[in-house]
Amino acid sequence: MRARRGRQVGVSMNETVSIIVPVYNAEKYIVETIEHVAAQTYTDWELLLVVDGCGDASAQVIREYQRSRGDGRLRLLVQEENVGAARARNKGLWEANGRYIAYVDADDLWMPEKLEKQLQYMREKQAAFVFTGYEFADGQGVGTGKVVHVPPQLTYKEALRNTTIFTSTVMFDTRRIPREKLEMPVIKSEDTALWWRVLREGHVAYGLDQNLVLYRRPQRSLSSNKLEAVRRIWNLYRRAEGLSVPCSIYNFCFWAWRAVRRRI
């Protein structure tokens, strides 16, 4: 078997990290996001850029970047119809070749040692599901100094009250969690719904409390719409998880308190 480009000494033959990026109207940010992946100290990765409809010139920008760099680890997947982030990530999931699955949103940025430190932590804990701390950033990708710290681990019940797991920090091991179990449901806040489903089945999420990701929050972004966030989390409790009204209120109060703390 031919070794993949950049394989690191001492790492077994199937240690590739498949990084999935749903791309929609991201031409302004996508090159910077790609370059932060390309700068990783761990080099055995593939980057699956799933263009979700042609709302802008994102696909063209990515093709031009591919031609200029000639890096075979960059893979462009184009969906002509806009089907949403969940389906875009699921397409990337089934096209992925790596043992590990990681996500990064098209406007977020990774610290250079993100993959290396996260993989080391995953092996130390023999974990199937790992996430990290992160820092809020402005529209230019400059950190604001507001770092979100994460707990050492989260069970299902704990995660219902603490939705601190951020998509661009997550990594899964598909030897421990079958790939079909990692398909995101096609609902709002599909990422949180997936975390809960995985944890509900008995897995534990291990938190690496290091700031390894910049979470860019441009004005008018979905995540900055507080009322919409309230609706989404409530619907997850009631519809996706089928929790009773009292149980939903109990968990919602913890969620609201922690959500406010993360942003002040």
Secondary structure as UniProt FT lines:
FT   TURN            5..6
FT   TURN            9..10
FT   TURN            13..14
FT   STRAND          17..23
FT   TURN            27..29
FT   HELIX           30..38
FT   STRAND          45..52
FT   HELIX           58..69
FT   TURN            72..73
FT   STRAND          74..79
FT   HELIX           85..95
FT   STRAND          100..103
FT   TURN            106..107
FT   STRAND          109..110
FT   TURN            112..113
FT   HELIX           114..125
FT   STRAND          129..137
FT   TURN            139..140
FT   STRAND          143..148
FT   STRAND          153..154
FT   HELIX           156..161
FT   HELIX           167..169
FT   STRAND          171..173
FT   TURN            174..176
FT   HELIX           179..182
FT   TURN            188..189
FT   HELIX           190..200
FT   TURN            201..202
FT   STRAND          205..216
FT   TURN            219..220
FT   HELIX           222..224
FT   HELIX           226..235
FT   HELIX           236..240
FT   HELIX           245..263
//
